[in-house]
Amino acid sequence: MTDSRKKILKLATRATEDLQVQQVMKQLNVLLAASPADTELLHARAYLKEKQQKWSEAINDYLQILSIDKNDKKAQTRTEMLKTILRYNNTDIYSSPNTNYDPWFE
């Protein structure tokens, strides 16, 4: 593992401000262009996308990880969690004519 790769992975876990996240994201994209099958880099990018609340983009990264390694438990768990978040965010309980359906108690 190269030193710059280690540094970027460490920065990805510590980035808190939006500008930091964007800068680290650019660096991750450069590294991923060189090695698109690097699941560790994909995990880091998905984590940053979650921080930005870009749920569907994070899911795409996790699905890409799962296409590389079907047994990646973290990617499986995070994908399911993010799909749940999207389902709750996109449920408009006031426009549903089904008054017996409560999306919070599936």
N, CA, C and O atoms as CSV, one atom per row, in Angstrom:
chain,resi,resn,atom,element,x,y,z
A,1,MET,N,N,0.843,-1.171,0.000
A,1,MET,CA,C,0.000,0.000,0.000
A,1,MET,C,C,0.891,1.238,0.000
A,1,MET,O,O,1.784,1.370,0.837
A,2,THR,N,N,0.645,2.137,-0.937
A,2,THR,CA,C,1.487,3.331,-1.027
A,2,THR,C,C,1.157,4.300,0.095
A,2,THR,O,O,0.075,4.264,0.681
A,3,ASP,N,N,2.120,5.168,0.376
A,3,ASP,CA,C,1.932,6.138,1.453
A,3,ASP,C,C,0.802,7.121,1.152
A,3,ASP,O,O,0.040,7.487,2.047
A,4,SER,N,N,0.692,7.551,-0.113
A,4,SER,CA,C,-0.363,8.504,-0.454
A,4,SER,C,C,-1.737,7.858,-0.312
A,4,SER,O,O,-2.695,8.511,0.101
A,5,ARG,N,N,-1.831,6.571,-0.655
A,5,ARG,CA,C,-3.096,5.846,-0.521
A,5,ARG,C,C,-3.490,5.742,0.951
A,5,ARG,O,O,-4.648,5.966,1.304
A,6,LYS,N,N,-2.525,5.403,1.809
A,6,LYS,CA,C,-2.778,5.324,3.249
A,6,LYS,C,C,-3.240,6.669,3.791
A,6,LYS,O,O,-4.172,6.747,4.591
A,7,LYS,N,N,-2.574,7.723,3.342
A,7,LYS,CA,C,-2.896,9.068,3.808
A,7,LYS,C,C,-4.327,9.454,3.414
A,7,LYS,O,O,-5.065,10.020,4.220
A,8,ILE,N,N,-4.704,9.150,2.195
A,8,ILE,CA,C,-6.044,9.500,1.719
A,8,ILE,C,C,-7.102,8.691,2.460
A,8,ILE,O,O,-8.158,9.221,2.806
A,9,LEU,N,N,-6.829,7.414,2.705
A,9,LEU,CA,C,-7.787,6.595,3.461
A,9,LEU,C,C,-7.957,7.124,4.883
A,9,LEU,O,O,-9.063,7.121,5.424
A,10,LYS,N,N,-6.867,7.574,5.482
A,10,LYS,CA,C,-6.952,8.139,6.825
A,10,LYS,C,C,-7.733,9.453,6.800
A,10,LYS,O,O,-8.553,9.709,7.681
A,11,LEU,N,N,-7.478,10.277,5.797
A,11,LEU,CA,C,-8.205,11.541,5.665
A,11,LEU,C,C,-9.707,11.304,5.446
A,11,LEU,O,O,-10.542,12.066,5.935
A,12,ALA,N,N,-10.032,10.252,4.714
A,12,ALA,CA,C,-11.441,9.957,4.434
A,12,ALA,C,C,-12.206,9.671,5.719
A,12,ALA,O,O,-13.368,10.058,5.848
A,13,THR,N,N,-11.574,9.006,6.658
A,13,THR,CA,C,-12.266,8.683,7.911
A,13,THR,C,C,-12.332,9.876,8.849
A,13,THR,O,O,-13.152,9.897,9.767
A,14,ARG,N,N,-11.480,10.868,8.631
A,14,ARG,CA,C,-11.426,12.018,9.540
A,14,ARG,C,C,-12.029,13.293,8.964
A,14,ARG,O,O,-12.173,14.284,9.680
A,15,ALA,N,N,-12.379,13.283,7.697
A,15,ALA,CA,C,-12.916,14.492,7.058
A,15,ALA,C,C,-14.253,14.856,7.690
A,15,ALA,O,O,-15.159,14.027,7.773
A,16,THR,N,N,-14.363,16.097,8.132
A,16,THR,CA,C,-15.605,16.518,8.778
A,16,THR,C,C,-16.276,17.672,8.038
A,16,THR,O,O,-17.499,17.684,7.895
A,17,GLU,N,N,-15.514,18.615,7.581
A,17,GLU,CA,C,-16.094,19.766,6.898
A,17,GLU,C,C,-16.336,19.434,5.432
A,17,GLU,O,O,-15.659,18.587,4.850
A,18,ASP,N,N,-17.311,20.118,4.849
A,18,ASP,CA,C,-17.706,19.821,3.470
A,18,ASP,C,C,-16.549,19.994,2.498
A,18,ASP,O,O,-16.391,19.190,1.579
A,19,LEU,N,N,-15.745,21.022,2.687
A,19,LEU,CA,C,-14.609,21.254,1.790
A,19,LEU,C,C,-13.600,20.104,1.897
A,19,LEU,O,O,-13.074,19.648,0.882
A,20,GLN,N,N,-13.331,19.641,3.106
A,20,GLN,CA,C,-12.425,18.512,3.302
A,20,GLN,C,C,-12.961,17.267,2.600
A,20,GLN,O,O,-12.218,16.551,1.929
A,21,VAL,N,N,-14.254,17.020,2.761
A,21,VAL,CA,C,-14.874,15.850,2.153
A,21,VAL,C,C,-14.728,15.916,0.642
A,21,VAL,O,O,-14.406,14.912,0.008
A,22,GLN,N,N,-14.961,17.085,0.058
A,22,GLN,CA,C,-14.859,17.233,-1.389
A,22,GLN,C,C,-13.426,17.016,-1.875
A,22,GLN,O,O,-13.207,16.380,-2.906
A,23,GLN,N,N,-12.462,17.537,-1.139
A,23,GLN,CA,C,-11.067,17.367,-1.531
A,23,GLN,C,C,-10.630,15.908,-1.465
A,23,GLN,O,O,-9.960,15.406,-2.369
A,24,VAL,N,N,-11.018,15.234,-0.383
A,24,VAL,CA,C,-10.665,13.819,-0.243
A,24,VAL,C,C,-11.389,13.003,-1.311
A,24,VAL,O,O,-10.829,12.049,-1.851
A,25,MET,N,N,-12.625,13.375,-1.616
A,25,MET,CA,C,-13.398,12.664,-2.641
A,25,MET,C,C,-12.679,12.749,-3.994
A,25,MET,O,O,-12.612,11.757,-4.720
A,26,LYS,N,N,-12.150,13.909,-4.330
A,26,LYS,CA,C,-11.417,14.066,-5.588
A,26,LYS,C,C,-10.194,13.146,-5.623
A,26,LYS,O,O,-9.911,12.509,-6.637
A,27,GLN,N,N,-9.484,13.089,-4.515
A,27,GLN,CA,C,-8.299,12.236,-4.452
A,27,GLN,C,C,-8.676,10.757,-4.553
A,27,GLN,O,O,-7.986,9.976,-5.209
A,28,LEU,N,N,-9.778,10.380,-3.896
A,28,LEU,CA,C,-10.247,8.993,-3.993
A,28,LEU,C,C,-10.632,8.645,-5.424
A,28,LEU,O,O,-10.344,7.546,-5.898
A,29,ASN,N,N,-11.279,9.575,-6.110
A,29,ASN,CA,C,-11.673,9.324,-7.497
A,29,ASN,C,C,-10.469,9.113,-8.397
A,29,ASN,O,O,-10.511,8.290,-9.311
A,30,VAL,N,N,-9.399,9.849,-8.147
A,30,VAL,CA,C,-8.171,9.675,-8.924
A,30,VAL,C,C,-7.590,8.281,-8.676
A,30,VAL,O,O,-7.206,7.586,-9.617
A,31,LEU,N,N,-7.529,7.880,-7.411
A,31,LEU,CA,C,-7.002,6.555,-7.083
A,31,LEU,C,C,-7.894,5.450,-7.640
A,31,LEU,O,O,-7.398,4.428,-8.113
A,32,LEU,N,N,-9.208,5.652,-7.584
A,32,LEU,CA,C,-10.129,4.638,-8.103
A,32,LEU,C,C,-10.078,4.547,-9.626
A,32,LEU,O,O,-10.355,3.487,-10.188
A,33,ALA,N,N,-9.734,5.625,-10.289
A,33,ALA,CA,C,-9.577,5.575,-11.747
A,33,ALA,C,C,-8.413,4.654,-12.110
A,33,ALA,O,O,-8.439,3.977,-13.138
A,34,ALA,N,N,-7.394,4.640,-11.252
A,34,ALA,CA,C,-6.234,3.786,-11.497
A,34,ALA,C,C,-6.499,2.333,-11.101
A,34,ALA,O,O,-6.002,1.409,-11.745
A,35,SER,N,N,-7.284,2.137,-10.040
A,35,SER,CA,C,-7.589,0.757,-9.609
A,35,SER,C,C,-9.052,0.687,-9.159
A,35,SER,O,O,-9.344,0.791,-7.968
A,36,PRO,N,N,-9.967,0.511,-10.116
A,36,PRO,CA,C,-11.405,0.544,-9.817
A,36,PRO,C,C,-11.910,-0.636,-8.988
A,36,PRO,O,O,-13.039,-0.594,-8.499
A,37,ALA,N,N,-11.123,-1.666,-8.820
A,37,ALA,CA,C,-11.560,-2.834,-8.045
A,37,ALA,C,C,-11.058,-2.805,-6.601
A,37,ALA,O,O,-11.150,-3.809,-5.894
A,38,ASP,N,N,-10.539,-1.681,-6.166
A,38,ASP,CA,C,-10.020,-1.558,-4.800
A,38,ASP,C,C,-11.195,-1.326,-3.849
A,38,ASP,O,O,-11.725,-0.218,-3.768
A,39,THR,N,N,-11.592,-2.362,-3.141
A,39,THR,CA,C,-12.776,-2.251,-2.287
A,39,THR,C,C,-12.558,-1.329,-1.092
A,39,THR,O,O,-13.505,-0.710,-0.606
A,40,GLU,N,N,-11.339,-1.237,-0.625
A,40,GLU,CA,C,-11.066,-0.347,0.507
A,40,GLU,C,C,-11.300,1.116,0.112
A,40,GLU,O,O,-11.867,1.893,0.880
A,41,LEU,N,N,-10.856,1.475,-1.090
A,41,LEU,CA,C,-11.095,2.830,-1.583
A,41,LEU,C,C,-12.587,3.063,-1.832
A,41,LEU,O,O,-13.101,4.147,-1.556
A,42,LEU,N,N,-13.276,2.057,-2.347
A,42,LEU,CA,C,-14.718,2.184,-2.575
A,42,LEU,C,C,-15.474,2.352,-1.259
A,42,LEU,O,O,-16.432,3.122,-1.184
A,43,HIS,N,N,-15.046,1.635,-0.226
A,43,HIS,CA,C,-15.661,1.803,1.095
A,43,HIS,C,C,-15.468,3.231,1.601
A,43,HIS,O,O,-16.391,3.841,2.140
A,44,ALA,N,N,-14.264,3.750,1.422
A,44,ALA,CA,C,-13.976,5.109,1.888
A,44,ALA,C,C,-14.831,6.126,1.136
A,44,ALA,O,O,-15.364,7.056,1.741
A,45,ARG,N,N,-14.966,5.953,-0.182
A,45,ARG,CA,C,-15.779,6.891,-0.963
A,45,ARG,C,C,-17.260,6.784,-0.579
A,45,ARG,O,O,-17.951,7.797,-0.472
A,46,ALA,N,N,-17.736,5.567,-0.377
A,46,ALA,CA,C,-19.135,5.383,0.030
A,46,ALA,C,C,-19.382,6.040,1.379
A,46,ALA,O,O,-20.430,6.651,1.588
A,47,TYR,N,N,-18.429,5.920,2.293
A,47,TYR,CA,C,-18.546,6.545,3.610
A,47,TYR,C,C,-18.655,8.064,3.488
A,47,TYR,O,O,-19.463,8.692,4.173
A,48,LEU,N,N,-17.845,8.646,2.618
A,48,LEU,CA,C,-17.905,10.093,2.417
A,48,LEU,C,C,-19.237,10.506,1.779
A,48,LEU,O,O,-19.789,11.553,2.114
A,49,LYS,N,N,-19.736,9.698,0.881
A,49,LYS,CA,C,-21.025,10.001,0.259
A,49,LYS,C,C,-22.146,9.919,1.283
A,49,LYS,O,O,-23.111,10.680,1.213
A,50,GLU,N,N,-22.024,9.003,2.231
A,50,GLU,CA,C,-23.002,8.939,3.314
A,50,GLU,C,C,-22.946,10.213,4.149
A,50,GLU,O,O,-23.984,10.751,4.537
A,51,LYS,N,N,-21.737,10.696,4.425
A,51,LYS,CA,C,-21.585,11.940,5.188
A,51,LYS,C,C,-22.275,13.110,4.490
A,51,LYS,O,O,-22.799,14.012,5.143
A,52,GLN,N,N,-22.269,13.085,3.169
A,52,GLN,CA,C,-22.905,14.144,2.391
A,52,GLN,C,C,-24.390,13.866,2.162
A,52,GLN,O,O,-25.074,14.644,1.498
A,53,GLN,N,N,-24.879,12.771,2.705
A,53,GLN,CA,C,-26.264,12.324,2.544
A,53,GLN,C,C,-26.625,12.081,1.078
A,53,GLN,O,O,-27.751,12.329,0.647
A,54,LYS,N,N,-25.656,11.597,0.342
A,54,LYS,CA,C,-25.875,11.178,-1.042
A,54,LYS,C,C,-26.092,9.669,-1.001
A,54,LYS,O,O,-25.243,8.881,-1.419
A,55,TRP,N,N,-27.266,9.294,-0.480
A,55,TRP,CA,C,-27.562,7.892,-0.193
A,55,TRP,C,C,-27.463,7.007,-1.429
A,55,TRP,O,O,-26.843,5.945,-1.376
A,56,SER,N,N,-28.062,7.424,-2.534
A,56,SER,CA,C,-28.076,6.555,-3.715
A,56,SER,C,C,-26.674,6.372,-4.295
A,56,SER,O,O,-26.349,5.295,-4.795
A,57,GLU,N,N,-25.851,7.403,-4.235
A,57,GLU,CA,C,-24.471,7.265,-4.724
A,57,GLU,C,C,-23.667,6.324,-3.822
A,57,GLU,O,O,-22.839,5.547,-4.298
A,58,ALA,N,N,-23.922,6.405,-2.525
A,58,ALA,CA,C,-23.242,5.489,-1.592
A,58,ALA,C,C,-23.683,4.052,-1.857
A,58,ALA,O,O,-22.864,3.134,-1.839
A,59,ILE,N,N,-24.979,3.861,-2.102
A,59,ILE,CA,C,-25.479,2.521,-2.426
A,59,ILE,C,C,-24.801,1.993,-3.680
A,59,ILE,O,O,-24.436,0.819,-3.744
A,60,ASN,N,N,-24.631,2.852,-4.676
A,60,ASN,CA,C,-23.959,2.425,-5.912
A,60,ASN,C,C,-22.543,1.943,-5.634
A,60,ASN,O,O,-22.097,0.949,-6.206
A,61,ASP,N,N,-21.833,2.649,-4.752
A,61,ASP,CA,C,-20.476,2.208,-4.403
A,61,ASP,C,C,-20.511,0.865,-3.680
A,61,ASP,O,O,-19.693,-0.014,-3.952
A,62,TYR,N,N,-21.458,0.709,-2.762
A,62,TYR,CA,C,-21.555,-0.566,-2.048
A,62,TYR,C,C,-21.933,-1.704,-2.991
A,62,TYR,O,O,-21.440,-2.823,-2.846
A,63,LEU,N,N,-22.802,-1.422,-3.949
A,63,LEU,CA,C,-23.156,-2.457,-4.931
A,63,LEU,C,C,-21.962,-2.819,-5.806
A,63,LEU,O,O,-21.796,-3.974,-6.198
A,64,GLN,N,N,-21.138,-1.828,-6.107
A,64,GLN,CA,C,-19.921,-2.107,-6.873
A,64,GLN,C,C,-18.983,-2.998,-6.051
A,64,GLN,O,O,-18.357,-3.912,-6.587
A,65,ILE,N,N,-18.894,-2.724,-4.764
A,65,ILE,CA,C,-18.080,-3.568,-3.882
A,65,ILE,C,C,-18.614,-4.998,-3.894
A,65,ILE,O,O,-17.849,-5.958,-3.982
A,66,LEU,N,N,-19.938,-5.125,-3.803
A,66,LEU,CA,C,-20.549,-6.459,-3.784
A,66,LEU,C,C,-20.376,-7.193,-5.112
A,66,LEU,O,O,-20.355,-8.424,-5.140
A,67,SER,N,N,-20.254,-6.456,-6.201
A,67,SER,CA,C,-19.991,-7.122,-7.480
A,67,SER,C,C,-18.570,-7.667,-7.528
A,67,SER,O,O,-18.287,-8.607,-8.271
A,68,ILE,N,N,-17.682,-7.082,-6.740
A,68,ILE,CA,C,-16.296,-7.548,-6.655
A,68,ILE,C,C,-16.174,-8.663,-5.613
A,68,ILE,O,O,-15.533,-9.687,-5.849
A,69,ASP,N,N,-16.805,-8.439,-4.454
A,69,ASP,CA,C,-16.747,-9.410,-3.349
A,69,ASP,C,C,-18.152,-9.596,-2.793
A,69,ASP,O,O,-18.631,-8.773,-2.013
A,70,LYS,N,N,-18.800,-10.662,-3.188
A,70,LYS,CA,C,-20.194,-10.918,-2.787
A,70,LYS,C,C,-20.344,-11.150,-1.292
A,70,LYS,O,O,-21.450,-11.031,-0.764
A,71,ASN,N,N,-19.271,-11.474,-0.605
A,71,ASN,CA,C,-19.329,-11.796,0.822
A,71,ASN,C,C,-18.938,-10.636,1.732
A,71,ASN,O,O,-18.732,-10.831,2.929
A,72,ASP,N,N,-18.834,-9.446,1.181
A,72,ASP,CA,C,-18.455,-8.281,1.982
A,72,ASP,C,C,-19.626,-7.894,2.883
A,72,ASP,O,O,-20.600,-7.294,2.430
A,73,LYS,N,N,-19.516,-8.248,4.166
A,73,LYS,CA,C,-20.612,-8.030,5.115
A,73,LYS,C,C,-20.901,-6.550,5.349
A,73,LYS,O,O,-22.057,-6.151,5.484
A,74,LYS,N,N,-19.849,-5.743,5.397
A,74,LYS,CA,C,-20.047,-4.320,5.643
A,74,LYS,C,C,-20.846,-3.701,4.495
A,74,LYS,O,O,-21.770,-2.922,4.729
A,75,ALA,N,N,-20.498,-4.042,3.276
A,75,ALA,CA,C,-21.211,-3.500,2.120
A,75,ALA,C,C,-22.660,-3.980,2.102
A,75,ALA,O,O,-23.564,-3.215,1.768
A,76,GLN,N,N,-22.882,-5.240,2.459
A,76,GLN,CA,C,-24.248,-5.758,2.510
A,76,GLN,C,C,-25.082,-5.015,3.552
A,76,GLN,O,O,-26.211,-4.606,3.281
A,77,THR,N,N,-24.519,-4.848,4.730
A,77,THR,CA,C,-25.231,-4.188,5.825
A,77,THR,C,C,-25.512,-2.726,5.507
A,77,THR,O,O,-26.626,-2.245,5.714
A,78,ARG,N,N,-24.510,-2.024,5.007
A,78,ARG,CA,C,-24.682,-0.602,4.705
A,78,ARG,C,C,-25.691,-0.402,3.579
A,78,ARG,O,O,-26.471,0.550,3.610
A,79,THR,N,N,-25.684,-1.291,2.585
A,79,THR,CA,C,-26.638,-1.188,1.484
A,79,THR,C,C,-28.063,-1.311,2.007
A,79,THR,O,O,-28.930,-0.516,1.645
A,80,GLU,N,N,-28.303,-2.295,2.850
A,80,GLU,CA,C,-29.646,-2.483,3.406
A,80,GLU,C,C,-30.056,-1.297,4.267
A,80,GLU,O,O,-31.203,-0.853,4.208
A,81,MET,N,N,-29.122,-0.779,5.070
A,81,MET,CA,C,-29.428,0.365,5.914
A,81,MET,C,C,-29.786,1.592,5.072
A,81,MET,O,O,-30.746,2.301,5.374
A,82,LEU,N,N,-29.015,1.832,4.024
A,82,LEU,CA,C,-29.274,3.006,3.186
A,82,LEU,C,C,-30.566,2.860,2.397
A,82,LEU,O,O,-31.273,3.844,2.179
A,83,LYS,N,N,-30.880,1.650,1.970
A,83,LYS,CA,C,-32.155,1.431,1.281
A,83,LYS,C,C,-33.322,1.718,2.231
A,83,LYS,O,O,-34.348,2.255,1.811
A,84,THR,N,N,-33.168,1.366,3.490
A,84,THR,CA,C,-34.195,1.659,4.486
A,84,THR,C,C,-34.344,3.165,4.679
A,84,THR,O,O,-35.461,3.676,4.756
A,85,ILE,N,N,-33.234,3.863,4.755
A,85,ILE,CA,C,-33.276,5.324,4.881
A,85,ILE,C,C,-34.000,5.931,3.691
A,85,ILE,O,O,-34.860,6.796,3.862
A,86,LEU,N,N,-33.661,5.488,2.492
A,86,LEU,CA,C,-34.322,6.011,1.293
A,86,LEU,C,C,-35.817,5.707,1.296
A,86,LEU,O,O,-36.630,6.547,0.911
A,87,ARG,N,N,-36.166,4.520,1.724
A,87,ARG,CA,C,-37.579,4.141,1.747
A,87,ARG,C,C,-38.349,5.052,2.706
A,87,ARG,O,O,-39.445,5.505,2.375
A,88,TYR,N,N,-37.797,5.323,3.876
A,88,TYR,CA,C,-38.478,6.189,4.839
A,88,TYR,C,C,-38.504,7.648,4.369
A,88,TYR,O,O,-39.495,8.351,4.569
A,89,ASN,N,N,-37.422,8.092,3.750
A,89,ASN,CA,C,-37.379,9.472,3.265
A,89,ASN,C,C,-38.335,9.700,2.106
A,89,ASN,O,O,-38.856,10.803,1.940
A,90,ASN,N,N,-38.568,8.679,1.310
A,90,ASN,CA,C,-39.395,8.831,0.120
A,90,ASN,C,C,-40.850,8.418,0.331
A,90,ASN,O,O,-41.635,8.432,-0.617
A,91,THR,N,N,-41.215,8.056,1.542
A,91,THR,CA,C,-42.588,7.659,1.823
A,91,THR,C,C,-43.391,8.890,2.218
A,91,THR,O,O,-43.079,9.566,3.198
A,92,ASP,N,N,-44.411,9.162,1.454
A,92,ASP,CA,C,-45.291,10.277,1.774
A,92,ASP,C,C,-46.567,9.692,2.369
A,92,ASP,O,O,-47.479,9.290,1.647
A,93,ILE,N,N,-46.612,9.654,3.691
A,93,ILE,CA,C,-47.736,8.984,4.346
A,93,ILE,C,C,-49.038,9.771,4.199
A,93,ILE,O,O,-50.122,9.220,4.388
A,94,TYR,N,N,-48.933,11.047,3.865
A,94,TYR,CA,C,-50.144,11.860,3.746
A,94,TYR,C,C,-50.827,11.706,2.396
A,94,TYR,O,O,-52.023,11.974,2.275
A,95,SER,N,N,-50.090,11.281,1.383
A,95,SER,CA,C,-50.696,11.131,0.062
A,95,SER,C,C,-51.198,9.717,-0.189
A,95,SER,O,O,-51.816,9.447,-1.220
A,96,SER,N,N,-50.936,8.820,0.746
A,96,SER,CA,C,-51.350,7.430,0.560
A,96,SER,C,C,-52.826,7.257,0.924
A,96,SER,O,O,-53.243,7.659,2.010
A,97,PRO,N,N,-53.613,6.667,0.036
A,97,PRO,CA,C,-55.012,6.431,0.361
A,97,PRO,C,C,-55.194,5.250,1.311
A,97,PRO,O,O,-56.286,5.040,1.837
A,98,ASN,N,N,-54.141,4.486,1.531
A,98,ASN,CA,C,-54.222,3.329,2.414
A,98,ASN,C,C,-53.986,3.789,3.849
A,98,ASN,O,O,-52.839,3.929,4.273
A,99,THR,N,N,-55.037,4.019,4.584
A,99,THR,CA,C,-54.891,4.508,5.956
A,99,THR,C,C,-54.499,3.402,6.928
A,99,THR,O,O,-54.169,3.681,8.080
A,100,ASN,N,N,-54.531,2.154,6.479
A,100,ASN,CA,C,-54.127,1.044,7.340
A,100,ASN,C,C,-52.638,0.750,7.248
A,100,ASN,O,O,-52.111,-0.057,8.015
A,101,TYR,N,N,-51.962,1.401,6.313
A,101,TYR,CA,C,-50.532,1.156,6.107
A,101,TYR,C,C,-49.720,2.181,6.877
A,101,TYR,O,O,-49.793,3.379,6.600
A,102,ASP,N,N,-48.967,1.721,7.818
A,102,ASP,CA,C,-48.061,2.597,8.554
A,102,ASP,C,C,-46.634,2.224,8.154
A,102,ASP,O,O,-46.166,1.145,8.517
A,103,PRO,N,N,-45.931,3.086,7.417
A,103,PRO,CA,C,-44.597,2.728,6.912
A,103,PRO,C,C,-43.578,2.509,8.021
A,103,PRO,O,O,-42.549,1.875,7.788
A,104,TRP,N,N,-43.837,3.013,9.211
A,104,TRP,CA,C,-42.880,2.878,10.304
A,104,TRP,C,C,-42.983,1.507,10.968
A,104,TRP,O,O,-42.068,1.086,11.676
A,105,PHE,N,N,-44.112,0.801,10.734
A,105,PHE,CA,C,-44.300,-0.526,11.329
A,105,PHE,C,C,-44.529,-1.568,10.257
A,105,PHE,O,O,-45.580,-2.208,10.220
A,106,GLU,N,N,-43.566,-1.739,9.398
A,106,GLU,CA,C,-43.707,-2.688,8.286
A,106,GLU,C,C,-43.857,-4.097,8.772
A,106,GLU,O,O,-43.987,-5.018,7.966
